[in-house]
Amino acid sequence: MNDLVRQHTSLGDSDLEWLHLLVSEWQLLSDLSFADLVLWVPTLDGTRYVSVAQMRPNTGPTSYQNDMVGHLVPRGRRPMLDAALDEGRIVREGDPEWREEVPVRVESIPVRREGRVLGVIARNTNLLTVRTPSRLELTYLQSASDLAQMIANGAFPFPGQQVDMDASPRAGDGLIRLDADGIVQYASPNALSAYHRLGLAADLVGHHLGETTAQLAPSRGPVDESLAKLASGWAPREFEVEGNDGVIQLRAIPLKPKGNHIGSLVLLRDVTELRRRERELITKDATIREIHHRVKNNLQTVAALLRLQARRIGSAEGREALEEAVRRVGSIAIVHETLSQNLDERVEFDEIADRVLAMVAEISPGRVAGRRTGRFGILDAEVATPLSMVLTELLQNAMEHGFGPGERGTVEVTAMRSGTRRDARLLISVQDDGRGLPEGFDPQRAGNLGLQIVRTLVEGEMGGTFDMLPASGQGTRVVLDIPVRAEKG
């Protein structure tokens, strides 16, 4: 719509915003009218109309088989559009039009804003299925007539009240018509069923909706008075009411077709099951996060006990083995700490990699600087946990065996994503500029516990590949290729 309005018309940004507000609301007018709506706006030179938006009803057959958006019509070809635009009134005169052997009643509703007519809504009703209307249909049509008059007067839509059409109740979900005093004149079967879910045992017609709603909701002191006013429909508001293990979502629309408040429309929907599932998900998420938090605490306790034991052991070899175990446990704890702060079982691994790098750098015998380039991205927990241990082992191995006491050097971790959504992969390299590999060293057969852990986790648990080779120039380079789930783009 933005492109069409800016290309063909003289409307400014504020006028365009008003049209967007109208289009966000007019599904209601279409459903209440049982009619298609097409928004026509005069072109810059005033000789034609351009259709910038279209809406089909959910409550009846369409009058247009094709999309009308973008069509241009010369002024004079559709006299009802001209009359509505020039006179600023709703035009209903004229005989039905025949489209593909279907009779269609056409009406024109001017769209007014701050005293100016911006365009015209053509309301097209398929008359092929017209029958004697029921009480529900009569209420729909009367409400549609009131809304149309409010649009023509510039009183609808309500400024600052843009509605999410997917989340808000629709006419078919449940509709209540109130008079000026808030007394129910009509309640659709769905609306009555929703109130029965709240605990209503009687009919709604003839009762004050605000007072009835406040009585059904749990007593909360001053909130009852506010709730009674909201449900009376005096202001355009959307709210929820909970009672008797039921939850209904309501939207109040004051009706002022001639400037004075004559009543209200209240759209409502039973959202009990939806809210129940949301609460279950929230509870589940909270439980999972709490489990990760407790696992992290337990791992930190284990690490503290191992660290305490390392201080008391007399053997240097035994002390070194316990300190390695402390770092392995710590790397897993970092993952669980990150998971305890997330809503799903996926983590941003860059932060974890940086923390592991800093943790291992503290124990380096030399003055080794660690850095990360590239991006790991978001990883599933089943990949993040073993990868954190693999990274710990590789960094620890590089810093302990690549550099002697007091030696300076650098260890760089590089990460890069590759592949497609179906075959996404994470390529990782850990490279140092230290002593390099011993002559005849075979990483696939080395008996070092750290390398055994790396091989087992990379090849067995993550389904990837692992290789260790001399770096170009000086030092050692370890390359990992791991399958991962693609990030959401």
C-alpha positions, 0 to 999 in steps of 0.5 A: 500500500505504501508504494501505491499511495506514494506513487499515485497520490498526494497523501502525506505520511500522516494520511498514510498512517491513518489508512494503515490504521483503517486497514488494520481494523476493517476486517471487522467491517467486512465480516459484519457487512458480509461484504468485500471491501476495496479502498480507492484513493484519488490519484495526484491529478484527480482524474483516476482512482487507484485501489490500494487495499482489499479485504474479503469477508470471513462470514460470506462469499466473496464478490471478487475472484481476482485481486483488485489492488493496484487497479486504476479506474478513470473518474466518472466510470463509477459514479458512486465513488465520485459522489462519496468523494465529492459529497462526503456521504455514504452512497447506497443508490443504484441497482446491483451490478452483475459480475460473472452471473452474480448480483453484487450490491455496491455501496461507497463509504468516504474515509474521512480524517480531520475533515478531509476525505482521503479516499472511498471504501467500496463495499461489495455484497454478493447477493446470490445467497441472500436469505431472510436474516437471523437476529445475529445477521441483523445485529451484524448489519446494524453494527456494520452500518454504525461503523461505516457512518463512523468512518465517514465522520472520521470517528473510526478507527481510533487513533493510537489503537492499532489492532493485531488482527491475528491476536484480537477477537473477531466477530465470529469468535463472539459478539455482544451488542450493548445499549448506551447504558451498557445493557446487553441487547444481543449476545451471539451463541459463541459469546454466551458460551464464553461467559458460561465458561466463566461461570454465568448460569443465566442469559446475558440479554437484559443484564449490565455487562460490566457489572456481570463481568465484574461479579464473575471475575475474582474479587480484587478490590478496586479492580472490580470497578475498573473492570465493570467500566471497561466491560461497559464499552465506554472506551476502546480497550482490549482486556482479559477476564479470568474466572471459574478456571476460564479466560476470555479476551474482550475488545470494546468498541464504542459506537458513535455514528452521529457523534453521540454514544449510542452503545458499544460492540464487544468482541470476545473469544474464549482463550482458556486453552491457549492461556493454559498451554502458555502457562504450561510452557512458561512452567516448563521453561522455568523448570528447565532453567532451574535444572540447568542452574542447579547442575551448574551449582553442583558442577562448581561444587565438584570443581571446588572439591577437586581444587581443594584435593589438588592443594593437599595432594603431594604428587605433582603429577596427581595435582596436575591431573586434578587441576585438568579435571577442574577445568573440564568440569568448569567448561561444562558448568559454563554451558549450563550457566548460559542455558539457565539464562535462556528460554530454549535449549540453544546457546550463543557459543561465542561468549562460552568460547571467550570464557573458556579461552580466558579460563585456560589462559590463566594456567599457561606456563608462559605469557600466552595471549588468546584471541577468537576470530569469526563466530560460532553462532547459536548452537544446540545444547547437545553440541555446545556441551561437548564442544566446550570440553573439546575447546578446553582440551585443545586450548589446554594442550596448546598452552601447556605443550606449545610454550615453556615457562616465560615464553611469549606466544599466541593461541587463536581460535577461529570459527566459521559457518558453512554449508546449506540449511540442510547441511550446515557445518561449523569449521573450527581451528585452534592454532598456536605459534609455539614449539610445534608437534614432535617428530613422528607424532600421530594425533589419531593414535596419541595416547594423551588423555586430552586427545582421547577425549577430543577424538571421542567427543568430536567423532563419536558424539558430534559426528565430526572430524578432527585433525592436528597438523603443523601450522604454516611457519611455526606452531600447531594447527588443529582443525575441527569440522562439525555438523550443526543446525543452521541458524535462523536467518 
